[in-house]
Amino acid sequence: MADIEHTGERTASGGTIAGTPSRRSAQPADAGGRTTIADSVVAVIGGIAIRDTDGVHSVGKGSSKALGAVTGRMSASSSLSRAVKVEVGETQAAIDADIEVEYGIPIHELAGQLRTHISDAVETMTGLDVVEININVSAVHVPGDDSADEDSAGSGSRTR
């Protein structure tokens, strides 16, 4: 990628045009420049791809999910960017994701699906090459345990 000098106008061949007024044409110009994509943008894209994958109960670890539930003010994008960590370079990205899976789902197959969905989404939307996706399964969601968890949180006992 060529660096662009901002001290004068440049032609496509690299020569400088002195004193020529800027004109817009109907044809698209081959304008150069730099596009910077924030880590949080890649994290949200990856998080949405994860959330949309069958077998994933939730994105994030217990503490980050609890913080979002308590505050109630966190946007979906900010909670996704907390649960999905990324490192973005000029052309590559590495992603770490914390998830909770549904009981009965083969985790090794789900991890493969997640890697495909995440890399497809990030590469399509950003043009970055996803070089690594680490999946941390922090919990298994068992259907029917939600009400028992809520009851135990209020009473301090798991028995009814």
Backbone as JSON Lines, residues from 0, in Angstrom:
{"i":0,"aa":"M","n":[0.85,-1.16,0.0],"ca":[0.0,0.0,0.0],"c":[0.9,1.22,0.0]}
{"i":1,"aa":"A","n":[0.64,2.15,-0.88],"ca":[1.47,3.34,-0.99],"c":[1.01,4.39,0.01]}
{"i":2,"aa":"D","n":[1.97,5.08,0.61],"ca":[1.63,6.2,1.48],"c":[1.22,7.36,0.62]}
{"i":3,"aa":"I","n":[0.26,8.15,1.1],"ca":[-0.24,9.27,0.33],"c":[0.27,10.56,0.95]}
{"i":4,"aa":"E","n":[0.84,11.41,0.1],"ca":[1.3,12.71,0.55],"c":[0.13,13.64,0.52]}
{"i":5,"aa":"H","n":[-0.05,14.43,1.55],"ca":[-1.17,15.36,1.62],"c":[-0.76,16.79,1.3]}
{"i":6,"aa":"T","n":[0.42,16.97,0.71],"ca":[0.91,18.32,0.46],"c":[0.53,18.84,-0.92]}
{"i":7,"aa":"G","n":[0.02,18.01,-1.79],"ca":[-0.38,18.45,-3.11],"c":[-1.21,17.38,-3.78]}
{"i":8,"aa":"E","n":[-1.81,17.73,-4.93],"ca":[-2.58,16.73,-5.64],"c":[-1.64,15.8,-6.37]}
{"i":9,"aa":"R","n":[-2.04,14.54,-6.5],"ca":[-1.22,13.55,-7.2],"c":[-2.06,12.96,-8.34]}
{"i":10,"aa":"T","n":[-1.39,12.64,-9.41],"ca":[-2.05,11.95,-10.5],"c":[-1.95,10.46,-10.24]}
{"i":11,"aa":"A","n":[-2.64,9.67,-11.05],"ca":[-2.59,8.22,-10.89],"c":[-1.18,7.69,-11.08]}
{"i":12,"aa":"S","n":[-0.38,8.38,-11.9],"ca":[0.98,7.92,-12.14],"c":[1.96,8.42,-11.08]}
{"i":13,"aa":"G","n":[1.47,9.25,-10.15],"ca":[2.34,9.72,-9.08],"c":[2.86,11.13,-9.28]}
{"i":14,"aa":"G","n":[2.65,11.73,-10.45],"ca":[3.11,13.1,-10.7],"c":[2.22,14.11,-9.99]}
{"i":15,"aa":"T","n":[2.75,15.3,-9.74],"ca":[2.0,16.34,-9.04],"c":[1.37,17.29,-10.04]}
{"i":16,"aa":"I","n":[0.14,17.68,-9.78],"ca":[-0.55,18.67,-10.59],"c":[-0.51,19.97,-9.81]}
{"i":17,"aa":"A","n":[0.12,20.97,-10.32],"ca":[0.23,22.24,-9.6],"c":[-0.83,23.2,-10.1]}
{"i":18,"aa":"G","n":[-1.54,23.82,-9.18],"ca":[-2.49,24.88,-9.53],"c":[-3.73,24.42,-10.26]}
{"i":19,"aa":"T","n":[-4.0,23.14,-10.35],"ca":[-5.18,22.66,-11.03],"c":[-6.32,22.55,-10.04]}
{"i":20,"aa":"P","n":[-7.47,23.2,-10.31],"ca":[-8.59,23.1,-9.38],"c":[-9.13,21.67,-9.35]}
{"i":21,"aa":"S","n":[-9.64,21.29,-8.19],"ca":[-10.2,19.95,-8.02],"c":[-11.52,19.86,-8.76]}
{"i":22,"aa":"R","n":[-11.71,18.81,-9.53],"ca":[-12.95,18.6,-10.29],"c":[-13.46,17.21,-10.02]}
{"i":23,"aa":"R","n":[-14.76,17.08,-9.94],"ca":[-15.39,15.77,-9.78],"c":[-15.93,15.34,-11.14]}
{"i":24,"aa":"S","n":[-15.74,14.08,-11.47],"ca":[-16.26,13.58,-12.74],"c":[-17.32,12.52,-12.45]}
{"i":25,"aa":"A","n":[-18.04,12.15,-13.47],"ca":[-19.08,11.12,-13.33],"c":[-18.46,9.75,-13.14]}
{"i":26,"aa":"Q","n":[-17.23,9.57,-13.57],"ca":[-16.55,8.28,-13.42],"c":[-15.88,8.21,-12.06]}
{"i":27,"aa":"P","n":[-15.91,7.02,-11.44],"ca":[-15.25,6.9,-10.13],"c":[-13.74,7.05,-10.28]}
{"i":28,"aa":"A","n":[-13.15,7.77,-9.37],"ca":[-11.7,7.98,-9.38],"c":[-11.02,6.84,-8.64]}
{"i":29,"aa":"D","n":[-9.8,6.55,-9.02],"ca":[-9.01,5.56,-8.3],"c":[-8.31,6.28,-7.16]}
{"i":30,"aa":"A","n":[-9.1,6.64,-6.14],"ca":[-8.56,7.38,-5.01],"c":[-7.83,6.43,-4.07]}
{"i":31,"aa":"G","n":[-6.7,6.88,-3.61],"ca":[-5.96,6.1,-2.64],"c":[-6.37,6.51,-1.24]}
{"i":32,"aa":"G","n":[-5.8,5.88,-0.29],"ca":[-6.09,6.23,1.1],"c":[-5.95,5.01,1.98]}
{"i":33,"aa":"R","n":[-6.22,5.2,3.23],"ca":[-6.07,4.14,4.22],"c":[-7.41,3.94,4.9]}
{"i":34,"aa":"T","n":[-7.78,2.69,5.07],"ca":[-8.97,2.34,5.82],"c":[-8.53,1.65,7.1]}
{"i":35,"aa":"T","n":[-8.98,2.17,8.21],"ca":[-8.65,1.59,9.5],"c":[-9.92,1.04,10.12]}
{"i":36,"aa":"I","n":[-9.87,-0.23,10.52],"ca":[-11.03,-0.88,11.12],"c":[-10.71,-1.13,12.58]}
{"i":37,"aa":"A","n":[-11.53,-0.59,13.47],"ca":[-11.3,-0.72,14.91],"c":[-11.51,-2.17,15.36]}
{"i":38,"aa":"D","n":[-10.78,-2.55,16.39],"ca":[-10.93,-3.88,16.97],"c":[-12.38,-4.15,17.35]}
{"i":39,"aa":"S","n":[-13.05,-3.14,17.91],"ca":[-14.43,-3.32,18.36],"c":[-15.37,-3.62,17.21]}
{"i":40,"aa":"V","n":[-15.09,-3.11,16.02],"ca":[-15.92,-3.39,14.85],"c":[-15.8,-4.87,14.49]}
{"i":41,"aa":"V","n":[-14.58,-5.37,14.45],"ca":[-14.36,-6.78,14.13],"c":[-14.98,-7.66,15.22]}
{"i":42,"aa":"A","n":[-14.89,-7.23,16.48],"ca":[-15.47,-7.99,17.58],"c":[-16.99,-8.1,17.44]}
{"i":43,"aa":"V","n":[-17.64,-7.03,17.06],"ca":[-19.1,-7.06,16.89],"c":[-19.48,-7.95,15.72]}
{"i":44,"aa":"I","n":[-18.76,-7.85,14.62],"ca":[-19.05,-8.71,13.45],"c":[-18.9,-10.18,13.84]}
{"i":45,"aa":"G","n":[-17.8,-10.51,14.51],"ca":[-17.57,-11.88,14.97],"c":[-18.63,-12.33,15.96]}
{"i":46,"aa":"G","n":[-19.0,-11.45,16.88],"ca":[-20.01,-11.77,17.89],"c":[-21.38,-12.06,17.29]}
{"i":47,"aa":"I","n":[-21.75,-11.29,16.28],"ca":[-23.03,-11.53,15.61],"c":[-23.0,-12.87,14.88]}
{"i":48,"aa":"A","n":[-21.88,-13.18,14.24],"ca":[-21.75,-14.47,13.56],"c":[-21.86,-15.62,14.56]}
{"i":49,"aa":"I","n":[-21.27,-15.44,15.74],"ca":[-21.36,-16.47,16.78],"c":[-22.79,-16.62,17.25]}
{"i":50,"aa":"R","n":[-23.41,-15.5,17.57],"ca":[-24.79,-15.51,18.11],"c":[-25.77,-16.15,17.13]}
{"i":51,"aa":"D","n":[-25.51,-16.01,15.84],"ca":[-26.4,-16.55,14.81],"c":[-26.12,-18.01,14.47]}
{"i":52,"aa":"T","n":[-25.21,-18.66,15.19],"ca":[-24.87,-20.05,14.92],"c":[-25.68,-20.96,15.84]}
{"i":53,"aa":"D","n":[-26.39,-21.93,15.24],"ca":[-27.18,-22.88,16.03],"c":[-26.28,-23.66,16.97]}
{"i":54,"aa":"G","n":[-26.74,-23.82,18.21],"ca":[-25.98,-24.55,19.22],"c":[-25.31,-23.66,20.23]}
{"i":55,"aa":"V","n":[-25.21,-22.36,19.93],"ca":[-24.63,-21.41,20.87],"c":[-25.77,-20.84,21.7]}
{"i":56,"aa":"H","n":[-25.68,-21.02,23.02],"ca":[-26.71,-20.47,23.9],"c":[-26.48,-18.98,24.13]}
{"i":57,"aa":"S","n":[-25.23,-18.61,24.42],"ca":[-24.93,-17.2,24.64],"c":[-23.45,-16.93,24.37]}
{"i":58,"aa":"V","n":[-23.15,-15.65,24.19],"ca":[-21.79,-15.2,23.93],"c":[-21.29,-14.52,25.2]}
{"i":59,"aa":"G","n":[-20.14,-14.93,25.7],"ca":[-19.57,-14.32,26.88],"c":[-19.49,-15.29,28.03]}
{"i":60,"aa":"K","n":[-18.71,-14.9,29.03],"ca":[-18.6,-15.68,30.26],"c":[-19.64,-15.19,31.24]}
{"i":61,"aa":"G","n":[-19.82,-15.91,32.32],"ca":[-20.82,-15.55,33.32],"c":[-20.7,-14.13,33.83]}
{"i":62,"aa":"S","n":[-19.48,-13.67,34.11],"ca":[-19.32,-12.32,34.68],"c":[-19.7,-11.23,33.69]}
{"i":63,"aa":"S","n":[-19.33,-11.39,32.43],"ca":[-19.68,-10.35,31.46],"c":[-21.16,-10.36,31.15]}
{"i":64,"aa":"K","n":[-21.78,-11.57,31.15],"ca":[-23.23,-11.65,30.93],"c":[-23.97,-11.05,32.12]}
{"i":65,"aa":"A","n":[-23.48,-11.31,33.35],"ca":[-24.13,-10.78,34.54],"c":[-24.02,-9.25,34.59]}
{"i":66,"aa":"L","n":[-22.87,-8.71,34.21],"ca":[-22.7,-7.27,34.2],"c":[-23.7,-6.62,33.26]}
{"i":67,"aa":"G","n":[-23.88,-7.19,32.07],"ca":[-24.84,-6.66,31.11],"c":[-26.26,-6.74,31.63]}
{"i":68,"aa":"A","n":[-26.6,-7.82,32.33],"ca":[-27.94,-7.97,32.87],"c":[-28.19,-6.98,34.0]}
{"i":69,"aa":"V","n":[-27.18,-6.73,34.83],"ca":[-27.34,-5.81,35.95],"c":[-27.47,-4.38,35.47]}
{"i":70,"aa":"T","n":[-26.59,-3.98,34.55],"ca":[-26.62,-2.6,34.09],"c":[-27.83,-2.34,33.21]}
{"i":71,"aa":"G","n":[-28.16,-3.29,32.35],"ca":[-29.31,-3.12,31.47],"c":[-29.14,-2.0,30.46]}
{"i":72,"aa":"R","n":[-28.04,-1.26,30.57],"ca":[-27.83,-0.13,29.68],"c":[-26.83,-0.44,28.58]}
{"i":73,"aa":"M","n":[-26.18,-1.57,28.66],"ca":[-25.18,-1.92,27.66],"c":[-25.86,-2.24,26.33]}
{"i":74,"aa":"S","n":[-25.3,-1.73,25.26],"ca":[-25.84,-2.07,23.95],"c":[-25.37,-3.47,23.57]}
{"i":75,"aa":"A","n":[-26.04,-4.04,22.61],"ca":[-25.64,-5.38,22.14],"c":[-24.22,-5.35,21.61]}
{"i":76,"aa":"S","n":[-23.84,-4.27,20.92],"ca":[-22.5,-4.21,20.35],"c":[-21.44,-4.11,21.44]}
{"i":77,"aa":"S","n":[-21.71,-3.39,22.52],"ca":[-20.69,-3.29,23.56],"c":[-20.55,-4.61,24.32]}
{"i":78,"aa":"S","n":[-21.64,-5.34,24.51],"ca":[-21.53,-6.63,25.19],"c":[-20.82,-7.65,24.29]}
{"i":79,"aa":"L","n":[-21.05,-7.58,22.99],"ca":[-20.36,-8.49,22.07],"c":[-18.87,-8.17,22.02]}
{"i":80,"aa":"S","n":[-18.52,-6.9,22.04],"ca":[-17.1,-6.55,21.97],"c":[-16.37,-6.91,23.27]}
{"i":81,"aa":"R","n":[-17.1,-7.06,24.39],"ca":[-16.47,-7.53,25.63],"c":[-16.27,-9.04,25.59]}
{"i":82,"aa":"A","n":[-17.18,-9.77,24.96],"ca":[-17.13,-11.23,24.94],"c":[-16.24,-11.77,23.83]}
{"i":83,"aa":"V","n":[-15.98,-10.97,22.82],"ca":[-15.16,-11.38,21.68],"c":[-13.96,-10.42,21.64]}
{"i":84,"aa":"K","n":[-12.78,-10.97,21.85],"ca":[-11.56,-10.16,21.84],"c":[-10.85,-10.35,20.51]}
{"i":85,"aa":"V","n":[-10.36,-9.27,19.96],"ca":[-9.68,-9.36,18.66],"c":[-8.39,-8.56,18.67]}
{"i":86,"aa":"E","n":[-7.49,-8.97,17.81],"ca":[-6.3,-8.2,17.5],"c":[-6.33,-7.98,16.0]}
{"i":87,"aa":"V","n":[-6.32,-6.71,15.61],"ca":[-6.4,-6.38,14.19],"c":[-5.1,-5.72,13.76]}
{"i":88,"aa":"G","n":[-4.51,-6.27,12.71],"ca":[-3.33,-5.67,12.1],"c":[-3.75,-4.96,10.82]}
{"i":89,"aa":"E","n":[-2.79,-4.67,9.96],"ca":[-3.12,-4.0,8.7],"c":[-3.94,-4.88,7.78]}
{"i":90,"aa":"T","n":[-3.63,-6.18,7.75],"ca":[-4.32,-7.07,6.81],"c":[-4.87,-8.33,7.46]}
{"i":91,"aa":"Q","n":[-4.6,-8.53,8.76],"ca":[-5.0,-9.77,9.42],"c":[-5.7,-9.5,10.74]}
{"i":92,"aa":"A","n":[-6.47,-10.51,11.18],"ca":[-7.14,-10.42,12.47],"c":[-7.06,-11.77,13.18]}
{"i":93,"aa":"A","n":[-6.93,-11.73,14.5],"ca":[-6.99,-12.92,15.34],"c":[-8.14,-12.69,16.33]}
{"i":94,"aa":"I","n":[-8.92,-13.73,16.6],"ca":[-10.14,-13.59,17.39],"c":[-10.18,-14.64,18.49]}
{"i":95,"aa":"D","n":[-10.57,-14.2,19.71],"ca":[-10.83,-15.07,20.85],"c":[-12.28,-14.86,21.26]}
{"i":96,"aa":"A","n":[-13.02,-15.95,21.44],"ca":[-14.44,-15.84,21.79],"c":[-14.78,-16.76,22.94]}
{"i":97,"aa":"D","n":[-15.58,-16.24,23.88],"ca":[-16.11,-17.01,25.0],"c":[-17.58,-17.3,24.72]}
{"i":98,"aa":"I","n":[-17.96,-18.58,24.81],"ca":[-19.34,-18.95,24.53],"c":[-19.88,-19.93,25.56]}
{"i":99,"aa":"E","n":[-21.2,-20.01,25.6],"ca":[-21.91,-21.04,26.35],"c":[-22.69,-21.84,25.32]}
{"i":100,"aa":"V","n":[-22.56,-23.17,25.35],"ca":[-23.2,-24.02,24.34],"c":[-24.46,-24.67,24.91]}
{"i":101,"aa":"E","n":[-25.33,-25.09,24.01],"ca":[-26.52,-25.85,24.39],"c":[-26.12,-27.28,24.69]}
{"i":102,"aa":"Y","n":[-26.74,-27.88,25.69],"ca":[-26.46,-29.26,26.04],"c":[-26.83,-30.17,24.85]}
{"i":103,"aa":"G","n":[-25.98,-31.16,24.57],"ca":[-26.24,-32.13,23.51],"c":[-25.59,-31.79,22.19]}
{"i":104,"aa":"I","n":[-25.04,-30.62,22.06],"ca":[-24.39,-30.21,20.81],"c":[-22.94,-30.7,20.83]}
{"i":105,"aa":"P","n":[-22.5,-31.39,19.78],"ca":[-21.08,-31.8,19.71],"c":[-20.18,-30.55,19.63]}
{"i":106,"aa":"I","n":[-19.45,-30.29,20.69],"ca":[-18.68,-29.06,20.8],"c":[-17.62,-28.94,19.72]}
{"i":107,"aa":"H","n":[-16.95,-30.05,19.39],"ca":[-15.9,-29.97,18.36],"c":[-16.49,-29.61,16.99]}
{"i":108,"aa":"E","n":[-17.7,-30.09,16.69],"ca":[-18.35,-29.72,15.42],"c":[-18.81,-28.27,15.45]}
{"i":109,"aa":"L","n":[-19.35,-27.84,16.59],"ca":[-19.79,-26.45,16.74],"c":[-18.6,-25.5,16.58]}
{"i":110,"aa":"A","n":[-17.46,-25.85,17.15],"ca":[-16.27,-25.01,17.02],"c":[-15.86,-24.84,15.56]}
{"i":111,"aa":"G","n":[-15.94,-25.92,14.79],"ca":[-15.63,-25.82,13.36],"c":[-16.61,-24.92,12.62]}
{"i":112,"aa":"Q","n":[-17.9,-25.05,12.94],"ca":[-18.92,-24.19,12.33],"c":[-18.68,-22.73,12.7]}
{"i":113,"aa":"L","n":[-18.36,-22.5,13.96],"ca":[-18.11,-21.13,14.41],"c":[-16.92,-20.52,13.68]}
{"i":114,"aa":"R","n":[-15.85,-21.27,13.54],"ca":[-14.68,-20.74,12.83],"c":[-15.03,-20.37,11.4]}
{"i":115,"aa":"T","n":[-15.84,-21.19,10.75],"ca":[-16.26,-20.89,9.37],"c":[-17.14,-19.65,9.33]}
{"i":116,"aa":"H","n":[-18.15,-19.57,10.21],"ca":[-19.06,-18.42,10.21],"c":[-18.35,-17.12,10.55]}
{"i":117,"aa":"I","n":[-17.48,-17.17,11.55],"ca":[-16.76,-15.96,11.96],"c":[-15.84,-15.48,10.85]}
{"i":118,"aa":"S","n":[-15.03,-16.39,10.31],"ca":[-14.08,-15.97,9.27],"c":[-14.81,-15.47,8.03]}
{"i":119,"aa":"D","n":[-15.9,-16.14,7.64],"ca":[-16.67,-15.68,6.47],"c":[-17.2,-14.27,6.7]}
{"i":120,"aa":"A","n":[-17.79,-14.03,7.87],"ca":[-18.38,-12.72,8.15],"c":[-17.32,-11.63,8.21]}
{"i":121,"aa":"V","n":[-16.24,-11.88,8.94],"ca":[-15.19,-10.86,9.09],"c":[-14.49,-10.6,7.76]}
{"i":122,"aa":"E","n":[-14.14,-11.66,7.04],"ca":[-13.44,-11.47,5.77],"c":[-14.32,-10.78,4.74]}
{"i":123,"aa":"T","n":[-15.62,-11.12,4.7],"ca":[-16.53,-10.5,3.75],"c":[-16.73,-9.02,4.05]}
{"i":124,"aa":"M","n":[-16.93,-8.69,5.33],"ca":[-17.24,-7.3,5.68],"c":[-16.02,-6.39,5.76]}
{"i":125,"aa":"T","n":[-14.86,-6.94,6.1],"ca":[-13.7,-6.08,6.33],"c":[-12.57,-6.27,5.33]}
{"i":126,"aa":"G","n":[-12.51,-7.43,4.68],"ca":[-11.4,-7.73,3.8],"c":[-10.17,-8.22,4.55]}
{"i":127,"aa":"L","n":[-10.25,-8.31,5.88],"ca":[-9.13,-8.8,6.67],"c":[-9.03,-10.32,6.56]}
{"i":128,"aa":"D","n":[-7.83,-10.83,6.6],"ca":[-7.59,-12.27,6.6],"c":[-7.62,-12.74,8.06]}
{"i":129,"aa":"V","n":[-8.56,-13.61,8.41],"ca":[-8.65,-14.12,9.77],"c":[-7.68,-15.29,9.88]}
{"i":130,"aa":"V","n":[-6.65,-15.11,10.71],"ca":[-5.58,-16.1,10.8],"c":[-5.73,-17.05,11.98]}
{"i":131,"aa":"E","n":[-6.54,-16.68,12.98],"ca":[-6.69,-17.53,14.15],"c":[-8.02,-17.21,14.84]}
{"i":132,"aa":"I","n":[-8.74,-18.27,15.22],"ca":[-9.97,-18.11,15.99],"c":[-9.91,-19.1,17.15]}
{"i":133,"aa":"N","n":[-9.8,-18.58,18.36],"ca":[-9.77,-19.39,19.56],"c":[-11.15,-19.35,20.22]}
{"i":134,"aa":"I","n":[-11.71,-20.52,20.47],"ca":[-13.04,-20.62,21.06],"c":[-12.91,-21.18,22.46]}
{"i":135,"aa":"N","n":[-13.4,-20.44,23.44],"ca":[-13.37,-20.87,24.83],"c":[-14.81,-21.18,25.25]}
{"i":136,"aa":"V","n":[-15.1,-22.46,25.46],"ca":[-16.44,-22.87,25.92],"c":[-16.41,-22.79,27.44]}
{"i":137,"aa":"S","n":[-17.14,-21.83,27.98],"ca":[-17.1,-21.59,29.42],"c":[-18.24,-22.25,30.18]}
{"i":138,"aa":"A","n":[-19.28,-22.7,29.46],"ca":[-20.41,-23.33,30.15],"c":[-21.27,-24.1,29.16]}
{"i":139,"aa":"V","n":[-22.08,-24.99,29.73],"ca":[-23.08,-25.73,28.96],"c":[-24.44,-25.34,29.52]}
{"i":140,"aa":"H","n":[-25.33,-24.92,28.64],"ca":[-26.67,-24.55,29.08],"c":[-27.57,-25.79,29.03]}
{"i":141,"aa":"V","n":[-28.16,-26.13,30.16],"ca":[-29.09,-27.26,30.25],"c":[-30.49,-26.68,30.27]}
{"i":142,"aa":"P","n":[-31.33,-27.02,29.29],"ca":[-32.69,-26.48,29.28],"c":[-33.42,-26.8,30.58]}
{"i":143,"aa":"G","n":[-34.15,-25.83,31.08],"ca":[-34.9,-26.02,32.32],"c":[-34.15,-25.58,33.55]}
{"i":144,"aa":"D","n":[-32.86,-25.32,33.45],"ca":[-32.09,-24.88,34.62],"c":[-32.22,-23.39,34.88]}
{"i":145,"aa":"D","n":[-32.78,-22.63,33.94],"ca":[-32.87,-21.17,34.11],"c":[-33.68,-20.79,35.34]}
{"i":146,"aa":"S","n":[-34.85,-21.41,35.56],"ca":[-35.68,-21.04,36.7],"c":[-35.03,-21.46,38.01]}
{"i":147,"aa":"A","n":[-34.34,-22.59,38.02],"ca":[-33.66,-23.04,39.23],"c":[-32.53,-22.1,39.59]}
{"i":148,"aa":"D","n":[-31.8,-21.59,38.57],"ca":[-30.73,-20.64,38.82],"c":[-31.27,-19.34,39.4]}
{"i":149,"aa":"E","n":[-32.41,-18.86,38.88],"ca":[-33.0,-17.63,39.39],"c":[-33.48,-17.82,40.82]}
{"i":150,"aa":"D","n":[-34.12,-18.98,41.13],"ca":[-34.61,-19.24,42.48],"c":[-33.46,-19.3,43.47]}
{"i":151,"aa":"S","n":[-32.37,-19.96,43.08],"ca":[-31.25,-20.11,44.0],"c":[-30.55,-18.78,44.23]}
{"i":152,"aa":"A","n":[-30.57,-17.91,43.26],"ca":[-29.93,-16.62,43.44],"c":[-30.68,-15.79,44.48]}
{"i":153,"aa":"G","n":[-31.99,-15.94,44.52],"ca":[-32.77,-15.16,45.46],"c":[-32.8,-15.77,46.84]}
{"i":154,"aa":"S","n":[-32.8,-17.08,46.99],"ca":[-32.98,-17.7,48.29],"c":[-31.69,-18.24,48.9]}
{"i":155,"aa":"G","n":[-30.65,-18.37,48.08],"ca":[-29.4,-18.91,48.6],"c":[-29.41,-20.43,48.71]}
{"i":156,"aa":"S","n":[-30.47,-21.08,48.23],"ca":[-30.57,-22.55,48.32],"c":[-30.99,-23.11,46.98]}
{"i":157,"aa":"R","n":[-30.49,-24.29,46.63],"ca":[-30.84,-24.9,45.36],"c":[-32.04,-25.81,45.51]}
{"i":158,"aa":"T","n":[-32.53,-26.04,46.73],"ca":[-33.69,-26.91,46.93],"c":[-34.94,-26.06,47.0]}
{"i":159,"aa":"R","n":[-36.05,-26.66,46.67],"ca":[-37.32,-25.93,46.71],"c":[-38.15,-26.37,47.87]}
